[in-house]
Amino acid sequence: MKRKITEEIATFITNLTFKDLPMQVIEAIKKYIVDTIACALAATNERAVKLLRELVLELGGRKEATLWGDGRKVPSPSAARVNAFMSDFYAFNESHFGSFAHICGVTVPVAFAMAEREESDGKELITSIAVGYEMAARIGSAIAPSYYSEKGFHNSIVSVLGGVIAASKLLKLDTERTLHAVSIAATSIGGLRGSIYTMMRQYHACNSAGIAVLSALLATKDFKGARDILEREKGYCDVFSSRVRLTEILKDLGKKWHVLEGAVKFYPGCHNNHGAIETTLTLVKKYDIKPEQVETILIAGNPMHIDVNLIYEPNCCEEALFSLPYMVAACIHDREFTLRQLQLDKICDPSIRTLQKRIKMVKDPSFMRKYGYGGQGAVSISIKTKDGNVYTECTEPSVSYIPYVSWERIERKYYDLTQASISEDKAKKVLQICRSLEKQSSISELIREIIA
């Protein structure tokens, strides 16, 4: 008999309690929260963020949840949308490689908006994010990489599930309504990979967050969707992927936690480019290579990786985030890759453009054979200098999985990203509350500190 996967998932969601979460999962969620807040606050003053914020304020509505970095309250769907847009702005948030998704960028802002609306406590917030992330990672892994590489959808189709599940948990929906909330979100979502080089990439997260909140709220009003939306023919998995592995969704559920497979980024931009960033920085510092000494640069890597990041001369932040030639050239020129390198004056810097023209990209199928889809970030970089020397490094994928990332590294990134948006005292207070989140009877104090 065919398993009723959607129903089993809904049952797991409603039955899960904070006591069921291993300590390692609780610590991971707290790290994800700090990281997501930091990524969002870094984008507080970006023009696109201001435009979106202005729009939701113009639309008005019930004052339910706070706009991070700003402090004003708007309806919970609007707060979730803006905060998710911010968190994904620099593509600096976490990656779950199994599902090809950045689940926290939607799940955390949605959970915060709903927790504020429902006056939830710290344990409830942690539990909602944990179960949302877990199920999104499992379902996403069952349809990846086909949904992205073949069908051409963006990972927003995965992250929306983390959001709607977190929202359903915080609304304390029963199993029946949780099932329909998931079904509503699954049939509502979209997002095309072809638009990732534009402002629409961040908007995908924004749209997912809004759909997640509205789907859960519709379920409270007894709106209903297909009971078997995940497993049915022409349902979510069947439509979004040509290589579905349904049995993987429920395998070891409650025993093995995919939450622990997420990875933190320590550079902005496409995670698969971080190996190239580290490799380039290693070469220029190890051999003291100056920009004016460079004659040619050869980058070889996984064909899919090269295809996604093939923009040679980006003209905006959104393009630079997926431009492997720009990232490598900027690393040679500046000996760093930070948010500074994503400002327009840097992106259009003539000196960096000169280096970009000396780059050749090569699609090498051997990288796919050796590393598979999970190792897309593996690259070989060769820098030839004008004196005839050739300096080469081949780097395996650089991944910082959440259980192995120290709080010290998380905090260092957090302070770097928040220093321009909130005071040092507020930043310290946010961190202090997050570190002891399970002891908080309310998240209201935390919310008050995430504003300028």
C-alpha positions as CSV (number, residue, x, y, z in Angstrom):
1,M,0.0,0.0,0.0
2,K,1.3,3.5,-0.9
3,R,2.4,5.5,2.1
4,K,0.5,8.6,2.9
5,I,3.6,10.8,3.0
6,T,1.9,14.2,3.4
7,E,-0.3,12.9,6.3
8,E,2.7,11.2,8.0
9,I,4.6,14.5,7.8
10,A,1.7,16.5,9.2
11,T,1.5,14.0,12.1
12,F,5.2,14.3,12.9
13,I,5.0,18.1,12.8
14,T,2.1,18.3,15.3
15,N,3.5,15.7,17.7
16,L,7.0,17.1,17.9
17,T,7.9,18.9,21.1
18,F,10.9,20.8,22.3
19,K,11.8,17.8,24.5
20,D,12.2,15.6,21.4
21,L,15.0,17.8,20.1
22,P,18.6,16.6,20.7
23,M,20.8,19.3,22.3
24,Q,22.9,19.4,19.1
25,V,19.8,20.3,17.1
26,I,18.9,23.1,19.6
27,E,22.4,24.6,19.4
28,A,22.3,24.4,15.6
29,I,19.0,26.3,15.5
30,K,20.3,29.0,17.8
31,K,23.4,29.4,15.5
32,Y,21.1,29.6,12.4
33,I,19.0,32.3,14.1
34,V,22.0,34.5,14.9
35,D,23.4,34.0,11.4
36,T,20.1,34.8,9.7
37,I,19.6,38.0,11.7
38,A,23.1,39.1,10.9
39,C,22.6,38.5,7.1
40,A,19.4,40.4,7.2
41,L,20.7,43.4,9.2
42,A,23.6,43.8,6.8
43,A,21.2,44.7,4.1
44,T,19.1,47.1,6.1
45,N,20.1,50.2,4.1
46,E,20.1,48.7,0.6
47,R,18.0,50.5,-1.9
48,A,15.9,47.5,-2.9
49,V,15.2,46.8,0.8
50,K,14.1,50.4,1.3
51,L,11.7,50.2,-1.7
52,L,10.1,47.0,-0.4
53,R,9.8,48.3,3.1
54,E,8.2,51.5,1.8
55,L,5.7,49.5,-0.1
56,V,4.5,47.3,2.8
57,L,4.3,50.4,5.0
58,E,2.1,52.1,2.4
59,L,-0.1,49.1,2.2
60,G,-0.5,49.2,6.0
61,G,-2.6,46.8,8.0
62,R,-2.6,45.2,11.5
63,K,0.6,45.9,13.4
64,E,1.6,42.3,14.2
65,A,5.3,41.8,13.6
66,T,8.4,44.0,13.4
67,L,10.5,44.9,10.4
68,W,14.1,44.1,11.4
69,G,16.5,47.0,11.5
70,D,13.6,49.4,11.2
71,G,11.3,48.8,14.2
72,R,7.9,49.6,12.7
73,K,5.2,46.9,12.8
74,V,3.2,45.6,9.9
75,P,1.0,42.5,9.2
76,S,2.9,39.2,9.8
77,P,3.0,38.2,6.1
78,S,4.5,41.6,5.3
79,A,7.1,41.4,8.0
80,A,8.1,37.9,7.0
81,R,8.5,39.0,3.4
82,V,10.7,42.0,4.0
83,N,12.9,40.2,6.6
84,A,13.3,37.2,4.3
85,F,14.2,39.5,1.4
86,M,16.9,41.1,3.6
87,S,18.3,37.8,4.9
88,D,18.8,36.6,1.3
89,F,20.1,39.9,-0.1
90,Y,23.8,39.1,-0.3
91,A,23.4,35.3,-0.6
92,F,25.2,35.1,2.7
93,N,22.8,32.8,4.6
94,E,23.2,29.1,5.2
95,S,23.1,26.3,2.6
96,H,21.7,22.8,2.8
97,F,23.5,21.0,0.0
98,G,21.3,18.0,-0.1
99,S,18.2,20.0,-1.0
100,F,20.1,22.8,-2.9
101,A,18.3,25.3,-0.7
102,H,18.9,28.1,1.8
103,I,16.2,27.1,4.2
104,C,16.9,29.5,7.0
105,G,16.4,32.6,4.8
106,V,12.7,31.9,4.8
107,T,12.0,29.7,7.8
108,V,13.6,32.0,10.4
109,P,11.9,35.3,9.3
110,V,8.6,33.5,9.0
111,A,9.0,31.9,12.5
112,F,9.9,35.2,14.0
113,A,6.9,37.0,12.5
114,M,4.5,34.3,13.6
115,A,6.1,34.0,17.1
116,E,5.7,37.7,17.6
117,R,2.1,37.6,16.4
118,E,1.3,34.6,18.7
119,E,3.4,35.8,21.6
120,S,5.4,32.5,21.6
121,D,8.2,31.6,23.9
122,G,11.8,30.7,23.1
123,K,11.2,26.9,23.1
124,E,8.3,27.2,20.7
125,L,10.4,29.4,18.4
126,I,13.3,26.9,18.4
127,T,10.9,23.9,17.9
128,S,9.1,25.5,14.9
129,I,12.3,26.3,13.1
130,A,13.8,22.9,13.8
131,V,10.8,21.0,12.4
132,G,10.4,23.4,9.5
133,Y,14.0,23.1,8.5
134,E,14.0,19.3,9.0
135,M,11.1,18.7,6.7
136,A,12.1,21.2,4.1
137,A,15.5,19.6,3.9
138,R,14.1,16.1,3.6
139,I,11.5,17.0,1.0
140,G,14.0,19.1,-0.9
141,S,16.6,16.4,-0.9
142,A,14.0,14.0,-2.4
143,I,13.6,16.2,-5.5
144,A,17.1,17.7,-5.9
145,P,19.0,18.3,-8.0
146,S,16.5,17.7,-10.7
147,Y,14.2,20.6,-9.7
148,Y,17.1,23.0,-10.1
149,S,19.4,21.5,-12.8
150,E,16.7,20.1,-15.1
151,K,13.4,21.7,-14.4
152,G,14.8,25.2,-13.8
153,F,13.1,26.1,-10.6
154,H,14.7,28.2,-7.8
155,N,15.2,26.7,-4.3
156,S,12.3,28.9,-3.1
157,I,10.1,25.9,-3.9
158,V,11.9,24.1,-1.0
159,S,12.3,26.9,1.5
160,V,8.6,27.8,1.4
161,L,7.9,24.4,3.1
162,G,10.2,25.3,6.0
163,G,8.3,28.5,6.4
164,V,4.8,27.1,6.3
165,I,5.7,24.3,8.7
166,A,7.2,26.7,11.2
167,A,4.2,28.9,10.9
168,S,1.8,26.0,11.4
169,K,3.7,24.9,14.5
170,L,3.5,28.3,16.1
171,L,-0.2,28.6,15.3
172,K,-0.6,25.3,17.0
173,L,-2.5,23.8,14.1
174,D,-3.8,20.3,14.5
175,T,-2.7,17.5,12.1
176,E,-5.5,18.1,9.7
177,R,-4.9,21.8,9.3
178,T,-1.2,21.4,9.2
179,L,-1.6,19.0,6.3
180,H,-3.7,21.6,4.4
181,A,-1.3,24.4,5.2
182,V,1.5,22.4,3.6
183,S,-0.7,21.6,0.6
184,I,-1.7,25.2,0.1
185,A,1.9,26.4,0.2
186,A,3.1,23.5,-2.1
187,T,0.6,24.5,-4.8
188,S,1.2,28.2,-4.5
189,I,4.9,28.4,-4.9
190,G,7.1,29.1,-7.9
191,G,10.3,30.8,-8.7
192,L,12.5,30.5,-11.8
193,R,16.2,29.8,-11.8
194,G,16.5,32.0,-14.9
195,S,15.9,35.1,-12.8
196,I,18.6,34.5,-10.2
197,Y,20.9,37.2,-11.7
198,T,18.3,39.9,-10.9
199,M,16.5,41.3,-7.9
200,M,14.1,38.4,-8.3
201,R,16.5,36.1,-6.5
202,Q,16.0,37.9,-3.2
203,Y,12.3,38.3,-4.1
204,H,12.0,34.5,-4.3
205,A,12.7,34.3,-0.6
206,C,10.4,37.2,0.0
207,N,7.6,35.5,-1.9
208,S,8.2,32.2,-0.2
209,A,7.9,33.8,3.2
210,G,4.6,35.6,2.3
211,I,3.1,32.4,0.9
212,A,4.2,30.4,4.0
213,V,2.4,32.7,6.4
214,L,-0.7,33.1,4.3
215,S,-1.0,29.3,3.7
216,A,-0.8,28.6,7.5
217,L,-3.4,31.4,8.2
218,L,-5.7,30.1,5.5
219,A,-5.6,26.7,7.1
220,T,-6.8,28.2,10.4
221,K,-9.9,29.2,8.4
222,D,-10.3,25.6,7.2
223,F,-9.1,26.2,3.6
224,K,-8.2,22.8,2.2
225,G,-5.8,21.5,-0.4
226,A,-5.0,18.0,-1.8
227,R,-4.4,15.6,1.1
228,D,-1.6,13.8,-0.8
229,I,0.0,16.8,-2.5
230,L,3.6,15.6,-2.0
231,E,3.2,12.1,-3.3
232,R,0.4,12.2,-5.8
233,E,0.7,12.2,-9.6
234,K,1.0,15.8,-10.9
235,G,1.6,16.9,-7.3
236,Y,4.5,18.8,-5.8
237,C,7.3,16.2,-6.1
238,D,6.1,14.8,-9.5
239,V,5.9,18.3,-11.1
240,F,9.1,19.8,-9.7
241,S,11.4,16.8,-10.2
242,S,12.0,14.1,-12.8
243,R,14.1,12.1,-10.2
244,V,12.0,11.8,-7.1
245,R,13.1,9.7,-4.1
246,L,9.9,9.7,-2.0
247,T,11.2,7.0,0.4
248,E,14.0,9.3,1.6
249,I,11.5,11.8,3.0
250,L,10.4,9.7,6.0
251,K,13.6,7.6,6.4
252,D,14.9,7.7,10.0
253,L,12.5,10.6,10.8
254,G,13.1,11.7,14.3
255,K,16.3,9.8,14.5
256,K,18.6,11.3,11.9
257,W,18.4,15.1,11.8
258,H,19.0,16.9,8.4
259,V,19.1,20.1,10.4
260,L,22.7,19.3,11.2
261,E,23.7,19.1,7.5
262,G,23.3,22.8,6.9
263,A,26.5,24.8,6.3
264,V,27.3,28.4,7.3
265,K,28.8,30.8,4.7
266,F,31.8,32.9,5.5
267,Y,31.8,34.7,2.2
268,P,28.9,36.3,0.4
269,G,27.6,34.9,-2.9
270,C,27.0,31.5,-4.4
271,H,28.3,28.9,-1.9
272,N,29.8,26.9,-4.7
273,N,32.2,29.8,-5.4
274,H,33.7,29.8,-2.0
275,G,36.2,27.2,-2.8
276,A,37.4,29.3,-5.6
277,I,37.6,32.4,-3.3
278,E,39.7,30.5,-0.7
279,T,41.9,29.0,-3.4
280,T,42.6,32.3,-5.0
281,L,43.3,34.1,-1.7
282,T,45.7,31.2,-0.8
283,L,47.6,31.6,-4.1
284,V,48.0,35.4,-4.0
285,K,49.1,35.5,-0.4
286,K,51.3,32.4,-0.5
287,Y,53.2,33.5,-3.6
288,D,52.6,37.3,-3.1
289,I,51.1,37.7,-6.6
290,K,50.3,41.3,-7.5
291,P,47.5,42.2,-10.0
292,E,49.9,43.8,-12.4
293,Q,52.0,40.5,-12.6
294,V,49.1,38.4,-13.8
295,E,49.0,37.3,-17.5
296,T,46.3,34.7,-17.5
297,I,44.0,32.9,-15.0
298,L,42.5,29.5,-15.8
299,I,39.5,28.2,-13.8
300,A,38.4,24.6,-14.2
301,G,35.4,23.1,-12.5
302,N,32.2,21.1,-12.5
303,P,30.2,22.0,-15.7
304,M,27.0,22.8,-13.8
305,H,29.0,25.1,-11.4
306,I,30.6,26.9,-14.3
307,D,27.3,27.3,-16.2
308,V,25.6,29.0,-13.2
309,N,28.5,31.3,-12.5
310,L,29.6,32.3,-16.0
311,I,28.9,36.0,-15.9
312,Y,32.2,37.6,-17.0
313,E,31.4,41.3,-16.4
314,P,28.7,41.8,-13.8
315,N,27.0,45.2,-13.6
316,C,25.1,44.9,-10.3
317,C,25.3,43.1,-7.0
318,E,22.9,40.4,-8.1
319,E,25.1,39.5,-11.1
320,A,28.3,39.7,-9.0
321,L,26.9,37.2,-6.5
322,F,27.0,34.6,-9.3
323,S,30.1,35.7,-11.2
324,L,33.1,33.4,-10.6
325,P,35.3,35.5,-12.9
326,Y,34.5,38.6,-10.9
327,M,35.1,36.9,-7.5
328,V,38.5,35.5,-8.5
329,A,39.6,38.8,-10.1
330,A,38.4,40.8,-7.0
331,C,40.3,38.4,-4.7
332,I,43.5,38.9,-6.7
333,H,43.1,42.7,-6.8
334,D,41.9,43.2,-3.2
335,R,43.1,40.1,-1.4
336,E,39.7,39.7,0.2
337,F,36.0,39.1,-0.7
338,T,33.6,40.8,1.6
339,L,30.5,42.9,1.3
340,R,32.8,45.7,0.2
341,Q,33.4,43.8,-3.1
342,L,29.6,43.8,-3.8
343,Q,29.4,47.6,-3.9
344,L,28.9,49.0,-7.4
345,D,32.2,51.0,-7.5
346,K,34.1,47.7,-6.9
347,I,32.0,45.7,-9.3
348,C,32.8,48.2,-12.1
349,D,36.4,48.9,-11.1
350,P,38.4,49.1,-14.3
351,S,41.4,47.4,-12.7
352,I,39.3,44.4,-11.7
353,R,37.7,44.4,-15.1
354,T,41.1,44.1,-16.7
355,L,41.9,41.0,-14.6
356,Q,38.5,39.5,-15.5
357,K,39.4,39.7,-19.2
358,R,42.4,37.5,-18.5
359,I,40.3,34.7,-17.1
360,K,39.3,31.5,-19.0
361,M,36.7,29.2,-17.6
362,V,36.8,25.5,-18.4
363,K,34.1,22.9,-17.9
364,D,35.8,19.7,-16.7
365,P,33.5,16.7,-16.4
366,S,36.1,14.9,-14.2
367,F,35.0,17.2,-11.3
368,M,31.4,15.8,-11.6
369,R,32.7,12.2,-11.7
370,K,34.9,12.8,-8.6
371,Y,32.7,14.9,-6.4
372,G,29.1,14.6,-7.8
373,Y,26.5,17.3,-7.4
374,G,27.5,17.7,-3.7
375,G,30.9,18.9,-4.8
376,Q,30.1,21.6,-7.2
377,G,32.4,24.0,-5.5
378,A,35.6,22.0,-6.3
379,V,37.9,24.0,-8.6
380,S,41.3,24.2,-10.0
381,I,42.8,27.6,-10.4
382,S,46.0,28.4,-12.3
383,I,47.5,31.9,-12.3
384,K,50.2,32.5,-14.9
385,T,52.4,35.5,-14.3
386,K,54.2,37.6,-16.9
387,D,57.6,36.1,-15.9
388,G,56.4,32.7,-17.0
389,N,55.6,31.1,-13.6
390,V,52.4,29.2,-13.2
391,Y,50.8,28.8,-9.7
392,T,48.1,26.2,-9.4
393,E,45.9,25.0,-6.6
394,C,43.1,22.5,-6.7
395,T,40.6,22.8,-3.8
396,E,37.9,20.4,-2.7
397,P,34.6,21.9,-1.7
398,S,34.9,24.1,1.3
399,V,31.9,23.5,3.6
400,S,31.4,24.6,7.2
401,Y,28.7,22.3,8.6
402,I,26.8,23.8,11.5
403,P,27.7,21.3,14.2
404,Y,31.4,21.9,13.6
405,V,31.3,25.7,13.4
406,S,32.2,27.3,16.8
407,W,30.2,30.0,18.4
408,E,33.3,32.2,18.1
409,R,33.2,32.0,14.3
410,I,29.4,32.6,14.3
411,E,29.9,35.6,16.5
412,R,32.7,37.1,14.5
413,K,30.6,37.0,11.3
414,Y,27.6,38.3,13.3
415,Y,29.5,41.4,14.6
416,D,31.0,42.1,11.1
417,L,27.6,42.1,9.5
418,T,25.6,44.0,12.1
419,Q,28.0,46.8,13.0
420,A,26.5,49.3,10.5
421,S,22.9,48.7,11.4
422,I,22.6,48.3,15.2
423,S,24.7,49.5,18.1
424,E,27.3,47.3,19.8
425,D,25.2,47.2,22.9
426,K,22.1,46.0,21.0
427,A,24.2,43.5,19.1
428,K,25.6,42.0,22.3
429,K,22.1,41.8,23.8
430,V,20.7,40.0,20.7
431,L,23.5,37.5,20.9
432,Q,23.0,37.0,24.7
433,I,19.3,36.3,24.3
434,C,19.8,34.0,21.4
435,R,22.4,31.9,23.2
436,S,19.8,31.3,26.0
437,L,16.7,31.4,23.8
438,E,15.1,28.2,25.3
439,K,15.0,30.0,28.6
440,Q,13.1,33.0,27.3
441,S,9.4,33.2,28.2
442,S,8.8,35.7,25.4
443,I,10.7,36.8,22.3
444,S,9.6,40.4,22.7
445,E,12.9,41.5,24.2
446,L,14.8,39.9,21.4
447,I,12.6,41.7,18.8
448,R,13.2,45.1,20.5
449,E,16.9,44.7,20.0
450,I,16.9,43.9,16.3
451,I,16.2,47.5,15.4
452,A,18.4,50.5,14.9
